[in-house]
Each structure stands twice: as C-alpha cells, then as structure tokens.
C-alpha cells in the first residue's frame, strides 16, 4: 500500500498497465489476485511500490512518483538522458512483465502520468470498454520479436594468391566489388528469410507488427538489421512459433535470425475502436 | 494463464533497444495529465534518434488505432 497523505501533493501517479483485477471466468479470479500479490515486492519506476487502482471491471497498476522527476518539464529533460530512460524503461517493463506472468495485461506507453489516482480512475472509466475489448483479444497470447540480419562477413572468395597476381589497385577494387556483392547477396537472402518466416508461421501467428529496423549504437550484434518484426501468437503455439521462426531461414547464406521474447504483447495494443480516451493532445503537426 | 517459460532472470537481460522499440512505439497511448507537447516529443525523438533510430516518424502524429501498430500487414483483423 502507498504511504499515505503526507507528501501527496509532491507526487504524481505513474500508470504502467491496465488489467482485469477479477477475471470474468471465476476460475481465473485467483490468478488475478496472484497478480496483485506479485506486485508486493516489486519496485517500479522511481523505486516506488506498485498498487492497483480500480474502476469497474478494470484496474491500472500505478506508482507514486516524485513530481520533481515526472512533471512535463522534468520529463522533457530526463527523456533525453539515456541512462534515465533505461532505468525507467526497465522498471516499467518489470512491472508489466510481473503482472503478465499472472494475467493478461495491456501495457501503457512509457511515461503515462496522472496528477493523482482519481485521474487514473477517470481514465479507466472512459476507456473501460475498449480496455476490456483489447484484454479479451490479447488474452492467452504472447508476442515474439523476430529480427532478421544480413551478415556482412567479408567475401571468402579473395584468397591471397589471387590478390598477389593483380596490381594492388585492381586487387583492391576487385575485393571491394566482391564485398559489395556479398552484401547484396546477404540482403536478398535476408529478405527471402523474412518471407519464409512469415509464410511458415502464418498458421501460428494471428497478427504481425513491424518495428523500424534497428540501427545506431544501441543496435548491437553483427550484420545489418533488415526486419524487426513482432508477432502475436496464441500461447499454445508459442514454442512451435519460436522453433519455426528460428529455422525458417536454415540454408540461406549470410542470414541470421534472432527471436526475442516471449513479450507481453506491447506491439499489439492498438484500439479496435477509436472511441477510447483519445489522446487529443498528440495531434498532427 | 500464459505460457511464459520463466527462465532465470540472468538470461532475460533484455536488450535496451528491443525494450525501447516496444515502450516508445508500442503500448496503449492515452493522454495522461502530464503531456509532452509535440515540440517536446520532437526534441526527445531527435535526441534519441542518434542512439536508437527506432522511434517511428509518424507514430506521434496520427492517432487512429491502426497507427499504433506499425505494421500494416495483419493476418487477422480484430472485431
């Protein structure tokens, strides 16, 4: 339970996710209760305790966070600090995932912050119907991330003997050409791998979302990321999906497939209807 | 109940970039009381681009549900 009153005005309510505290099939009720219990020892964003704020058939997982760090101005500054962002992201994820091992959760976008719990309840009241629709849709599903890379290994074709026979300039150009071809080949193989993965998992996944291919210094790994997809998969097919995705590209040279997850279905939270509490403030530029 | 296998935590140190892909472009977008203005978000996005380059251009702008899932290619339309 949150520490009461004293510093209430210095706190904001950070919302992580929406769930059903009491699931509709009564058999699941204990599961949802377990989810609430599981939050007991969890430290959320800003190292804060996590509680459930209820309205009707839904509840939001919420922490009290210091206004000094989560006001608009503070957020704006903090979000440019990668270390801060990472800390908050991992804490957010820990809470979402903890809940997700017990019940279906609808994760909210990072840094969804309210003035107080009453405002969280307002949000739940306005969105209740959409939330339950989404929770129904996501129940019993997991998300897998599937990343396909074109490996840019240097061309094995250029043996030292061949190089020696040519003038250094020509040898260099030839080698460059071979490397370029190898890269292009690896890219087409990767594109083919993406196609095969999609085809071979079609009967296992119910939806796919595309993230932008990863680049930049956080991207890590080797090779060029050609596809960064997420698949929504019924839990009963989860293992089969992973196996198929990992092996769909077997035999294709220069391709590496990485599967991440299972994730709580972060990438599949689009509202079926746009009637939910619309994020009016984020409008077209 | 989900089919999460629950491997030891050590194995689950998730790559930050995979996490940010999901936390910054996934998840339900609802307007909180603390709202970054578009200009602020642009700043954040621009400063992050250097390191992650994964935040979608259009995702901050358009709001129809479809925009929240980056992919247009769905196998199965809900409802």
Interface residues (C-beta under 8 A of the other chain):
Chain A: X12 X15 X18 X28 X31 X70 X71 X72 X75 X76 X79 X80 X82 X85 X86 X89 X90 X92 X93 X100 X101 X104 X106 X107 X108 X109 X110 X111 X112 X113 X114 X115 X119 X123 X127 X131 X133 X134 X137 X140 X142 X145 X202 X205 X206 X207 X208 X209 X210 X211 X212 X214 X215 X216 X217 X218 X219 X220 X228 X229 X230 X235 X236 X238 X239 X260 X262 X263 X266 X267 X268 X269 X270 X271 X272 X273 X274 X276 X277 X278 X279 X280 X281 X282 X283 X284 X285
Chain B: X1 X2 X3 X4 X5 X6 X14 X15 X16 X17 X18 X19 X20 X21 X22 X23 X24 X25 X26 X27 X28 X29 X30 X31 X32 X33 X34 X35 X36 X37 X38 X40 X41 X43 X44 X47 X48 X49 X50 X51 X52 X53 X54 X55 X56 X60 X61 X62 X63 X64 X65 X66 X67 X68 X69 X70 X71 X72 X73 X74 X75 X76 X78 X79
